[in-house]
Amino acid sequence: MRPSPFSVADRRSKTWTITQIIDATVRRRRTVALVTVVCFAIAATYANLAAPTYTSMASVVMDTKLTPPSPGTVSSETTIDPAVVDSQVEILKSDKIALDVVDRLKLAKDPEFVGSKPSFVHAFVGPIMAVFEPGAEGAVRTDPRQAAAAALGRKVKVTRAGRSILAEITVTSLDPVKAAAIANAVAEAYIQDQLSSRMEASQRTTDWMQRRLGEVRERLDAANAALAAHRAGGDTGKSEAGDARTEREGSRAGAAAALTRARADLDRSAQLRAALAQGDPGAETLTAIDRLGDPALSKLVAEQRGANPGGAVLRALGEQLDERIETQRRTVAAAELRATLLDKQIQDLRADTPATGDGRERALERAAQDAQSNYEALQNRVMRVSAFLQQQSMPVTEARIVTTALPPLSKSAPKSSLILLLGLIGGLGAGVAAAFLKDALDRRVRWSRQITHELGQPFLGTLEACPARAREFRHSPDGSPGRADRLPVPLFIANGSGSPAVLETLCTTKVSIDQALHRETCRVVGVISANAQEGKTTLVTNLAVLFVEMRARVLVIDANLYGSGLADLAEGDPGPGLARAVTERRSLPECVVASRLGFHLLPGGAGPLPNHPVEILGSAALRQLLAEARDHYDYVLIEVPPVLSAVDARVVSDLIDAFVLVVRGGRTKRDEVEHAFTTCPAIADRIVGVVMNRTKTGERPAPASSAASYLQGAA
């Protein structure tokens, strides 16, 4: 006997191991195969129906020279700033380039980029949505040119090739020729944009210098006109000389103030440069640099204060400050020169004779000469800068196409082999997951491992499906072959129709019963199940036949008063049956009848069901019949009513020495078996093992009134 019933909580709290998962996968291999086939079929369908796309690539060298150097400036710096390269990549991705390509290739009329026309629903719903959501109508009426540019941006990918200045333009399209044409158009639009930007910058510089030259020319004309007017007017007198001297003295005061400011700015810049040269500048130094009002310095200060400060930014700040200091030095020198000239002019005016106009004329002549010198110098400068800009920017750029895109010979997507492989692998994974999940959620008893590991009971074997001839039995009193009788249950022994595994199951059950009881006297064994029609009659009949063939005296008692096929095994009249025998208190010989299979039989009863079956199974008369049976038989096999259908099994459990549980493979649930053991602990204490039945049962379905009878008996 088992010393104690199993713990349901312990069985349910177990964890799954890899071996158990593999076992579940093997058991559910049909599910795995089905899910795998379905996933593979979906992948194959997608690979065949998906529109193929083609990818073409063009390579272009980016222009990294943002602004031309000044004339006469020689730079030894050969390192290219990564920020400049990243800026050029962003220019390649910009909407300006995309719109240029759209216009060149007329993509605004290509269905691949703008799609079909708005549907009737959109045309109807758009104005209505515009009332409640501003901009909704505009979303429906999108500009085809902008829509094509947006679609082009999704199809074009621009990347930098390693750390070089080479940009790779990759385009994906439904048409291989169109993909190559778009890639080449993007490269050409970028080169044209670089040329245009250089020409525009040169034009802006030239326009500014021409305006400045015009201003100087106006001053020269004004000086010449003043000199001519003075000469035409003759002697100007003493008042004009005094006015000129007063004017020069006022200009001298302004020049002195400008010189003072220029020197102060130079000193402040020199102090900041010295502080920057000492190492990592502090917040006060950066704030002072920012307050200088130089946009370039302010931008570098913001970068130094940002998330990525570094030595490169500090070097740039130093270089910018050096340029500012040099400019301020030139400004100071110019201011000093102007102050000196004004001092000389004032001295000359003071030395002039006040009675004549020669001093005024000489002053006007010097002013005209100075204006002429300034004009000629600026004109020379404009000519040299214009020539330099034309040489650097006209049709010259570093950008050029390195690799011209060609139409691809094969599609880039979808990759059929990869999709099929992923479909197969994904199908296997999904199949294993489905099998594991199905096995984990399925509470029905299907495998021997569920009985031993989850129910914690010995597994005695399986009653496999049998051929039709297993229900035929030939019997003749004289031993000659008689006519074939149709049995209500399959017979695995006498007809030789049972497999070796089934015979091994029956023998294992007998050995387990003998080892569990350890007695020489009669053994009373009950065959139970959680529900009806799970194979109790089949197991009882075949065990009885096995015991008979082993020369044992066997009595089979049908305690299932609600329906069983054992009465059909009687040879002739089934007799009064168990119900009448208990009610009328008959002796055992009066009730027992011979069966067609060689064992004695006490059927449940003929006629209508008793009103209170529980009273019959719990009566003293039944105990007396079992006592008599122990004296005359080696084995008494009792078919007990289903445990979960009525209380009869609990009533008769104390009369039985051992129990054999029958479960229907693929139908009986583990929860039902656990509930049966919990409901009747005596059965759990005396169970010797579990037999799994995979055959069609020979039990008759309980009549419609059996439920009411159960309730009456329970009452």
C-alpha positions in Angstrom: 0.0 0.0 0.0 1.0 3.6 -0.5 1.7 5.1 2.9 0.1 8.5 2.2 -1.8 10.2 -0.6 0.1 12.6 -2.9 0.2 16.3 -2.4 -1.6 18.1 -5.1 0.0 21.5 -4.3 3.4 20.0 -4.5 2.7 18.5 -7.9 1.3 21.7 -9.4 4.2 23.9 -8.1 6.8 22.0 -10.0 9.0 23.8 -12.6 9.5 22.7 -16.1 12.9 21.4 -17.2 14.4 21.3 -20.6 13.9 17.5 -20.7 10.2 18.0 -19.9 9.9 20.6 -22.6 11.5 18.3 -25.1 9.1 15.5 -24.0 6.1 17.8 -24.5 7.4 18.8 -27.9 7.8 15.1 -28.9 4.3 14.3 -27.6 2.8 17.3 -29.5 4.9 16.8 -32.6 1.8 17.0 -34.8 1.0 20.4 -33.4 4.7 21.4 -34.0 4.5 20.2 -37.6 1.2 21.9 -38.2 2.3 25.3 -36.9 5.6 25.0 -38.8 3.9 24.2 -42.0 1.4 27.1 -41.6 4.2 29.6 -40.8 6.3 28.3 -43.7 3.3 28.6 -46.0 2.7 32.2 -44.9 6.3 33.1 -45.5 6.3 31.4 -48.9 3.1 33.3 -49.8 4.5 36.6 -48.8 7.8 35.9 -50.7 5.7 35.2 -53.8 3.2 38.0 -53.5 5.3 40.9 -52.1 6.3 43.5 -54.7 10.0 43.2 -55.5 12.2 46.3 -54.8 15.5 47.2 -56.3 18.4 49.1 -54.8 21.0 51.1 -56.7 23.9 53.2 -55.3 26.0 56.1 -56.5 29.1 57.6 -54.8 30.0 61.2 -54.7 33.0 63.1 -53.2 31.6 65.8 -50.9 32.8 69.5 -51.0 34.4 70.2 -47.7 35.6 73.8 -48.4 32.8 75.9 -47.0 34.4 79.4 -47.7 37.4 80.4 -49.8 40.5 81.7 -48.0 41.6 85.3 -48.2 43.9 86.3 -51.1 47.5 85.7 -50.1 46.6 83.4 -47.2 48.4 80.1 -47.1 46.9 77.4 -44.9 48.9 74.3 -43.9 45.9 72.7 -42.2 45.0 69.4 -44.0 42.6 67.9 -41.4 39.0 68.0 -42.4 36.5 68.9 -39.7 34.0 66.0 -39.2 31.3 68.6 -38.6 31.8 69.9 -42.1 31.4 66.4 -43.6 28.3 65.8 -41.5 26.9 69.1 -42.8 27.4 68.0 -46.4 25.6 64.7 -45.6 22.7 66.6 -44.3 22.7 68.8 -47.4 22.4 65.6 -49.5 19.4 64.6 -47.4 17.8 68.1 -47.5 14.4 68.9 -49.0 16.0 71.3 -51.4 17.9 68.4 -53.1 14.8 66.2 -52.9 12.6 68.9 -54.6 15.2 69.4 -57.3 15.2 65.7 -58.1 11.4 65.6 -58.1 11.4 68.4 -60.6 14.1 66.8 -62.8 12.5 63.4 -63.0 8.9 64.5 -62.7 8.2 62.3 -59.7 5.2 64.4 -58.7 3.3 62.4 -61.3 4.7 59.0 -60.4 2.2 56.8 -58.6 5.0 55.2 -56.6 5.8 58.5 -54.9 2.4 60.3 -54.7 0.0 57.3 -54.8 -3.4 57.3 -56.3 -5.8 60.2 -56.3 -7.8 60.9 -53.1 -10.8 58.5 -52.8 -14.4 59.6 -52.7 -14.5 59.1 -48.9 -11.5 61.5 -48.5 -13.0 64.0 -50.8 -16.2 63.9 -48.8 -14.7 63.7 -45.3 -11.9 66.2 -45.8 -14.0 69.5 -45.8 -16.0 68.2 -42.8 -12.9 67.4 -40.8 -11.5 70.8 -41.7 -14.3 72.4 -39.7 -13.4 70.6 -36.5 -9.6 70.2 -37.0 -7.8 73.1 -38.7 -5.4 71.7 -41.2 -7.3 68.5 -41.8 -8.4 69.6 -45.3 -4.8 70.5 -46.1 -3.8 67.0 -45.0 -6.1 65.6 -47.6 -5.1 68.1 -50.3 -1.3 67.6 -50.0 0.9 69.2 -52.6 2.0 66.4 -54.9 5.4 67.9 -55.2 5.9 67.9 -51.4 4.4 64.5 -51.1 6.8 63.1 -53.7 9.7 64.8 -51.9 8.7 63.2 -48.6 8.4 59.8 -50.3 11.7 60.3 -51.9 13.3 61.0 -48.6 12.1 57.7 -47.3 13.5 55.8 -50.3 16.9 57.6 -50.3 19.6 56.8 -47.8 22.8 58.8 -47.6 25.8 57.5 -45.5 29.4 58.4 -45.1 31.8 55.8 -46.3 33.9 55.1 -43.2 36.0 58.2 -42.3 36.4 59.4 -45.8 34.7 62.4 -47.6 32.9 59.9 -49.9 29.1 59.8 -49.6 27.1 56.7 -50.7 23.7 57.5 -52.1 21.4 54.4 -51.9 18.0 54.4 -53.5 15.3 51.7 -53.3 12.5 51.6 -55.9 10.1 49.2 -57.6 11.8 49.8 -60.9 15.6 49.1 -61.2 16.0 51.8 -63.9 14.2 54.4 -61.8 16.4 53.5 -58.8 19.6 54.2 -60.7 18.2 57.4 -62.3 17.2 58.8 -58.9 20.6 58.0 -57.3 22.4 59.8 -60.2 20.0 62.7 -60.0 20.6 63.2 -56.3 24.4 63.3 -56.9 24.0 65.8 -59.8 21.6 68.0 -57.8 24.1 68.1 -55.0 27.0 69.1 -57.3 24.8 71.8 -58.9 23.8 73.1 -55.4 27.4 73.4 -54.4 28.2 75.4 -57.6 25.2 77.6 -57.1 26.1 78.3 -53.4 29.6 79.3 -54.4 28.4 81.6 -57.1 25.9 83.2 -54.8 28.5 83.8 -52.1 30.9 85.3 -54.6 28.1 87.5 -55.9 27.3 88.8 -52.4 30.9 89.7 -51.7 31.3 91.4 -55.1 28.1 93.4 -54.5 29.2 94.6 -51.1 32.6 95.7 -52.3 31.0 97.6 -55.3 28.7 99.4 -52.9 31.7 100.3 -50.7 33.6 101.5 -53.8 30.7 103.7 -54.8 30.6 105.3 -51.4 34.3 106.2 -51.6 33.8 107.5 -55.2 31.1 109.8 -53.9 33.5 111.2 -51.3 36.1 111.7 -54.0 33.6 113.6 -56.2 32.6 115.7 -53.2 36.2 116.7 -52.5 36.9 117.6 -56.1 33.7 119.6 -56.3 34.7 121.5 -53.1 38.2 122.3 -54.5 36.7 123.5 -57.8 34.2 125.7 -56.0 36.9 127.2 -53.9 39.0 128.1 -56.8 36.0 129.5 -58.7 35.1 131.7 -55.7 38.5 133.4 -55.2 39.7 134.6 -51.8 37.6 133.0 -49.1 38.8 135.2 -46.3 39.7 134.7 -42.8 36.4 133.2 -41.8 36.7 130.1 -44.0 40.2 129.4 -42.7 38.9 129.5 -39.1 36.0 127.3 -40.0 38.4 124.7 -41.5 40.5 124.8 -38.4 37.5 124.4 -36.2 36.3 121.4 -38.2 39.7 119.7 -38.0 39.9 120.3 -34.2 36.4 118.6 -33.8 37.5 115.7 -35.9 40.7 115.5 -33.8 38.6 115.1 -30.6 36.6 112.3 -32.2 39.7 110.6 -33.4 41.2 110.7 -29.9 38.1 109.1 -28.4 38.1 106.4 -31.1 41.8 105.7 -30.4 41.1 105.4 -26.7 38.2 102.9 -27.3 40.3 100.9 -29.7 43.2 100.6 -27.3 40.8 99.5 -24.5 39.3 96.8 -26.7 42.8 95.6 -27.6 43.8 95.4 -24.0 40.6 93.4 -23.0 41.1 91.0 -25.9 44.8 90.5 -25.0 43.8 89.8 -21.4 41.2 87.2 -22.4 43.7 85.5 -24.8 46.2 85.3 -22.0 43.6 83.7 -19.7 42.6 81.2 -22.4 46.3 80.2 -23.0 46.6 79.1 -19.3 44.4 76.1 -19.8 40.7 75.2 -19.3 38.9 78.6 -19.0 36.5 79.3 -16.2 32.9 80.4 -16.5 33.9 84.1 -16.0 36.4 84.0 -18.9 33.8 82.4 -21.2 31.2 85.0 -20.1 33.7 87.8 -20.9 34.4 86.4 -24.3 30.7 86.0 -25.0 30.2 89.7 -24.1 32.6 90.9 -26.8 29.7 90.7 -29.2 31.5 88.6 -31.8 29.0 86.0 -33.3 31.8 83.6 -34.1 33.2 83.8 -30.6 29.7 83.4 -29.1 29.1 80.3 -31.1 32.3 78.7 -29.9 31.6 79.6 -26.3 28.2 77.9 -26.7 29.9 74.8 -28.0 32.4 74.8 -25.1 29.5 75.1 -22.7 27.6 72.3 -24.4 27.6 68.6 -24.0 30.9 68.0 -26.0 33.6 70.5 -24.9 37.1 69.7 -26.0 40.5 70.9 -27.1 39.3 71.5 -30.6 36.9 74.2 -29.4 39.5 75.8 -27.2 42.0 75.9 -30.1 39.3 77.5 -32.3 38.6 80.1 -29.6 42.3 80.9 -29.4 42.6 81.3 -33.2 39.5 83.5 -33.3 40.8 85.7 -30.5 44.2 86.0 -32.3 42.4 87.2 -35.4 40.4 89.7 -33.4 43.5 91.0 -31.6 45.3 91.4 -35.0 42.3 93.3 -36.4 42.1 95.5 -33.3 45.9 96.3 -33.6 45.3 97.4 -37.2 42.4 99.5 -36.0 44.6 101.1 -33.3 47.3 101.8 -35.8 44.7 103.4 -38.2 43.3 105.5 -35.4 46.8 106.7 -34.4 47.5 107.5 -38.0 44.3 109.5 -38.4 45.0 111.4 -35.2 48.5 112.2 -36.4 47.2 113.4 -39.7 44.6 115.6 -38.1 47.2 117.1 -35.8 49.3 118.0 -38.8 46.4 119.5 -40.6 45.5 121.6 -37.6 49.1 122.8 -37.4 49.1 123.7 -41.1 45.9 125.6 -40.7 47.3 127.5 -37.8 50.4 128.4 -39.8 48.4 129.7 -42.8 48.1 133.5 -43.2 44.6 134.5 -42.2 44.5 137.2 -44.8 44.7 134.9 -47.8 42.9 131.8 -49.0 46.0 129.8 -49.8 45.6 127.6 -46.7 42.0 126.7 -47.5 43.0 125.8 -51.0 45.9 123.6 -49.9 43.6 121.8 -47.4 41.1 121.1 -50.1 43.8 119.9 -52.5 45.1 117.5 -49.8 41.6 116.3 -49.1 41.0 115.6 -52.8 44.4 113.8 -53.0 43.6 111.7 -50.0 40.1 110.7 -51.4 41.8 109.9 -54.7 44.3 107.7 -53.0 41.6 105.9 -51.0 39.5 105.3 -54.1 42.4 103.9 -56.1 43.5 101.6 -53.2 40.0 100.3 -52.7 39.5 99.9 -56.4 42.7 97.8 -56.7 41.6 95.7 -53.7 38.1 95.1 -55.3 39.7 94.0 -58.6 42.1 91.5 -56.8 39.3 90.0 -54.6 36.9 89.7 -57.6 39.5 87.9 -59.6 40.3 85.6 -56.7 36.6 84.8 -56.1 36.0 84.1 -59.8 39.0 81.8 -59.8 37.8 79.9 -56.6 34.0 79.8 -57.1 32.9 80.2 -60.7 32.3 76.6 -62.0 34.8 74.9 -59.7 33.9 72.6 -56.8 35.5 69.6 -55.1 32.3 67.6 -55.3 32.2 65.1 -58.1 30.6 61.7 -58.9 32.9 58.8 -58.3 30.5 55.9 -59.0 27.6 56.2 -61.4 24.5 54.2 -60.3 23.6 51.4 -62.7 20.2 49.5 -62.8 20.6 46.4 -60.5 20.3 43.0 -62.0 18.5 41.3 -59.1 16.0 42.5 -56.5 17.1 43.6 -53.1 13.9 42.7 -51.3 12.1 40.6 -50.4 14.9 38.0 -50.0 13.0 34.8 -50.6 15.6 32.5 -49.2 15.9 34.5 -46.0 12.2 34.8 -45.6 11.7 31.1 -46.1 14.4 30.3 -43.6 13.0 32.8 -41.1 9.5 31.3 -41.7 10.8 27.8 -41.1 12.8 28.8 -37.9 9.9 31.0 -36.7 7.4 28.2 -37.4 9.5 25.7 -35.5 9.8 28.1 -32.6 6.1 28.9 -32.6 5.3 25.2 -33.0 7.4 24.4 -30.0 5.8 27.2 -28.0 2.3 26.1 -29.0 3.1 22.5 -28.2 4.5 23.5 -24.8 1.6 25.8 -24.1 -1.0 23.3 -25.2 0.7 20.6 -23.0 0.9 23.0 -20.0 -2.8 24.0 -20.4 -4.1 20.6 -21.2 -5.3 19.0 -17.9 -6.3 15.7 -19.6 -4.4 12.5 -18.8 -2.6 11.4 -22.0 0.8 10.1 -21.0 2.3 7.7 -18.4 4.6 10.5 -17.1 1.6 12.6 -16.1 0.4 9.7 -13.8 3.8 9.0 -12.2 5.1 12.6 -11.9 2.0 14.8 -11.6 -0.5 12.5 -10.0 2.2 10.6 -8.0 0.7 7.2 -8.6 2.2 4.0 -10.0 1.5 3.5 -13.7 0.5 -0.1 -14.4 0.1 0.1 -18.1 -2.2 0.8 -21.0 -5.2 -0.9 -22.6 -4.6 -0.2 -26.2 -7.2 -0.2 -29.0 -8.2 -3.6 -30.1 -9.5 -5.2 -33.3 -13.2 -6.0 -33.8 -12.7 -9.7 -33.2 -11.7 -9.0 -29.6 -15.4 -8.7 -28.9 -16.1 -12.2 -30.3 -15.9 -15.3 -28.0 -16.3 -18.9 -29.1 -17.3 -21.3 -26.2 -18.6 -24.8 -26.2 -19.2 -27.0 -23.1 -17.5 -30.0 -24.7 -14.5 -27.9 -25.8 -15.3 -28.0 -29.5 -15.4 -24.7 -31.4 -18.8 -23.2 -30.9 -20.6 -20.3 -32.3 -19.1 -16.8 -31.9 -20.8 -14.8 -29.1 -20.7 -11.0 -29.2 -19.2 -9.6 -25.9 -20.1 -6.3 -24.5 -16.4 -5.5 -23.8 -13.2 -6.3 -25.7 -11.4 -9.4 -24.5 -7.6 -9.4 -24.8 -6.7 -12.9 -23.5 -8.9 -15.7 -24.6 -9.0 -14.7 -28.3 -5.3 -13.9 -28.6 -6.2 -10.5 -29.9 -4.4 -8.5 -27.3 -1.0 -7.0 -27.9 1.9 -8.0 -25.6 1.8 -4.6 -24.0 -1.8 -5.1 -23.0 -1.0 -8.6 -21.6 1.9 -7.1 -19.7 -0.5 -4.4 -18.3 -2.9 -7.1 -16.9 0.0 -9.2 -15.5 1.5 -6.1 -13.8 -1.8 -5.2 -12.3 -2.1 -8.8 -10.8 1.4 -8.7 -9.4 0.9 -5.2 -7.9 -2.3 -6.5 -6.2 -0.6 -9.5 -4.8 2.4 -7.5 -3.5 0.2 -4.9 -2.0 -2.1 -7.2 0.0 0.5 -9.8 1.2 -2.1 -12.5 2.2 -3.0 -16.0 1.4 -6.7 -15.6 1.8 -9.2 -13.9 -0.6 -8.2 -10.5 -2.0 -11.1 -8.0 -2.5 -10.1 -5.5 -5.2 -12.2 -2.6 -6.3 -11.9 -1.1 -9.8 -12.8 2.6 -9.8 -12.8 5.7 -12.0 -13.4 9.3 -11.6 -16.2 9.5 -14.2 -18.5 7.0 -16.0 -17.5 5.2 -19.2 -13.8 5.2 -18.6 -13.2 1.4 -18.9 -13.9 -0.2 -15.5 -15.9 -3.0 -17.0 -13.2 -3.8 -19.6 -10.5 -4.0 -16.9 -12.6 -6.0 -14.5 -13.5 -8.6 -17.2 -10.0 -9.0 -18.5 -8.5 -9.3 -15.0 -11.0 -11.9 -14.1 -10.2 -13.9 -17.3 -6.5 -13.7 -16.4 -7.1 -14.9 -12.9 -9.2 -17.8 -14.2 -6.4 -18.8 -16.6 -4.1 -18.9 -13.6 -6.4 -21.4 -11.9 -7.8 -18.9 -9.4 -11.3 -18.8 -8.1 -12.8 -15.5 -9.1 -16.0 -13.7 -8.3 -16.9 -10.4 -10.1 -19.4 -8.2 -8.3 -21.2 -5.4 -10.2 -21.6 -2.7 -7.5 -22.3 -0.1 -10.2 -26.1 -0.2 -10.0 -26.5 2.6 -12.5 -25.4 0.8 -15.6 -22.8 -1.8 -16.5 -22.2 -4.5 -19.2 -21.3 -7.2 -16.7 -24.9 -8.7 -16.6 -24.5 -9.5 -20.4 -21.7 -11.9 -19.6 -23.9 -14.2 -17.6 -24.4 -17.7 -19.1 -28.2 -17.9 -19.1 -30.4 -16.2 -16.5 -28.4 -13.4 -14.6 -30.2 -14.3 -11.4 -31.7 -11.9 -8.8 -28.7 -9.6 -8.8 -27.0 -7.7 -6.0 -29.9 -5.3 -5.2 -32.4 -8.2 -4.6 -29.8 -10.3 -2.9 -29.2 -7.6 -0.3 -32.8 -6.6 0.0 -34.1 -10.2 0.4 -31.0 -11.2 2.4 -30.2 -14.1 0.2 -27.1 -16.3 0.6 -24.2 -16.0 -1.8 -24.9 -19.4 -3.7 -28.4 -18.2 -4.5 -27.2 -15.0 -6.1 -24.0 -16.0 -8.0 -24.2 -17.1 -11.6 -21.7 -18.5 -14.0 -20.3 -16.3 -16.8 -19.4 -17.2 -20.3 -15.8 -16.5 -19.6 -15.3 -19.0 -16.7 -15.6 -16.8 -13.6 -18.5 -16.4 -11.2 -20.6 -13.3 -11.5 -22.9 -11.3 -9.2 -24.7 -8.8 -11.5 -25.9 -5.5 -10.2 -29.5 -6.3 -10.7 -32.3 -6.6 -13.2 -35.3 -4.4 -13.5 -35.7 -0.8 -12.3 -33.0 0.9 -10.3 -33.5 0.9 -6.5 -34.6 4.1 -4.9 -31.6 4.3 -2.5 -28.5 2.6 -3.9 -26.4 3.9 -1.1 -28.4 1.9 1.5 -27.8 -1.3 -0.5 -24.0 -0.7 -0.7 -23.7 0.3 2.9 -26.0 -2.5 4.3 -24.9 -5.3 6.6 -26.3 -7.8 4.1 -23.6 -6.8 1.6 -20.9 -7.2 4.2 -22.2 -10.7 4.9 -22.1 -11.5 1.2 -18.5 -10.3 1.0 -17.6 -12.4 4.1 -19.0 -15.5 2.5 -17.1 -14.6 -0.7 -13.8 -14.4 1.2 -14.3 -18.1 2.2 -15.0 -19.4 -1.3 -12.9 -17.3 -3.7 -9.2 -16.3 -4.2 -10.1 -12.9 -5.8 -13.2 -10.8 -5.5 -13.3 -8.0 -8.2 -15.8 -5.3 -7.5 -16.7 -2.7 -10.1 -17.3 0.5 -8.0 -19.5 3.4 -9.2 -17.7 6.5 -10.4 -16.3 8.5 -7.5 -17.4 11.9 -8.7 -20.9 10.9 -9.8 -22.2 9.6 -6.4 -21.2 8.9 -2.8 -21.5 5.1 -3.4 -17.7 4.7 -3.8 -17.1 6.3 -0.4 -19.7 4.0 1.2 -18.2 0.8 -0.1 -14.5 1.8 0.2 -14.1 0.4 3.7 -15.2 -3.1 2.4 -12.4 -3.3 -0.2 -8.7 -4.2 0.4 -7.2 -2.5 -2.6 -8.2 -0.3 -5.5 -7.1 0.0 -9.2 -7.9 3.3 -10.9 -8.9 3.4 -14.5 -8.5 6.7 -16.5 -9.6 7.2 -20.1 -6.7 8.4 -22.1 -7.3 11.8 -23.6 -10.5 12.4 -21.7 -10.1 12.1 -18.0 -8.7 15.3 -16.5 -6.0 15.4 -13.8 -8.1 17.7 -11.7 -10.9 15.1 -11.7 -8.6 12.4 -10.5 -7.1 14.7 -7.8 -10.7 15.7 -6.7 -11.6 12.0 -6.5 -8.7 11.2 -4.2 -9.5 14.3 -2.1 -13.2 13.3 -1.9 -12.4 9.8 -0.8 -9.1 9.6 1.1 -9.6 5.8 1.8 -9.2 5.2 -2.0 -6.0 7.3 -2.1 -4.6 5.3 0.8 -5.3 1.9 -0.7 -4.7 2.4 -4.4 -2.1 0.1 -6.0 -1.8 1.8 -9.4 -3.4 3.4 -12.4 -4.4 1.8 -15.8 -4.9 4.0 -18.8 -7.6 2.9 -21.1 -7.4 3.8 -24.8 -10.2 1.4 -26.0 -13.9 2.1 -26.5 -15.5 1.3 -23.2 -18.2 -1.3 -22.9 -20.1 0.5 -20.2 -23.6 1.5 -20.9 -24.4 5.2 -20.4 -26.3 6.0 -17.2 -30.0 6.5 -17.6 -31.5 10.0 -17.4 -32.8 9.3 -13.9 -29.4 8.3 -12.5 -28.5 11.9 -11.4 -31.7 12.1 -9.3 -30.9 8.6 -7.9 -27.4 9.8 -7.0 -28.9 12.8 -5.1 -31.4 10.6 -3.3 -28.7 8.2 -2.3 -26.5 11.0 -1.1 -29.4 12.3 1.0 
